[in-house]
Amino acid sequence: MSATIVTRTSMGEVRRRLFWAILAAIGIVYEIRALQDEAPGDTLSETTRLVFRTDTPVGRVVWYVCWGTLGAWFAAHIAKATKAVATN
């Protein structure tokens, strides 16, 4: 027999999930509009390059370190077990 995961979702948790979904949707819509606009410097990639100054050797190293650190943290964060009740 396989176990079924049962979780209870509070209104606070629903609001938090909705907040993150809306925030992601706004970012996606903004990026799509920026890509369609073709004005220089308004996409996420162009802004990131400007902020981290990836046209310089030091800027590229800082970018790689920050991105690597974020990626490693996020992978470990997502892989971490969550609290759930397993029932048969």
N, C-alpha and C positions, 0 to 999 in steps of 0.2 A: 504494500500500500504506500501511496505517496502522501506526504504531509502537505497540508494546506496552510498557507500563511494568512492569519487573520490580524488585521490592524484596525484600530479605531482612529478616526480622523476628527480632530477637534476643529471648531470654527477658526481658531487662531492658526492652525496649521493650513487650513484651506485658504485663508487670507494670505499667508506667507507664500504658498505655492502660486496663488493667483498673481501676487505682486511680482514674483520672479518671471512668470509667464508673460505678463504685460511688459515688463522691462525688456525681456528678450525680444518680444514682438516689435517694440518701439525701435530697438537697435537694428533689427533686421530691416524694417521699413526705411529707417534713415539711411542705412548703407545702400539699399537698392536705389533710393532716390539719388544718392551721391554718385553711384555708378552710372545712372542714366544721365545725370547733369553734365558730366565730363569737365566740370570746372576743376582746375588744379588745386590739390591740397584739401579736398573735403572728404575723402574716403578714410576709413579706419587705417588702412595700410599706410597711406601717405602721412596721416597724422602721427602714427607710431614711428615712422622713419624720422619725421621732424623732431619729435620729442626725444627720442633716443639718439638722434644724430648718427644714424647708421652709415652715413657717408664717411665717417671717420673710424679708424681702427679701434679706438677706445669705446666709441659708441656701439660698435658692433659687438665687442666683448661684453659690455654692460647689457645689451639686448639679449645675447645668448645666455648669460648668467641668470637674468631675470626670467626669461622664458623657460629655461631649464628648471629653475627652482619652482616656478608656478606649476609646470607640468608634473614634476615629481610629487609636489604636495597634493595636487588635484587627483592624481592617479591613486595615491595612498588613501586620500580622503574618500574617494568613491568606492574603493575596494574594501574599506573598513566595514565590518559587520554592523547591521543596524538592529535595534531592539524590535523584535517581532515575536508574536506568540504563535508557535507551531502547534497545530492540532491534527489528529488523525481522522 
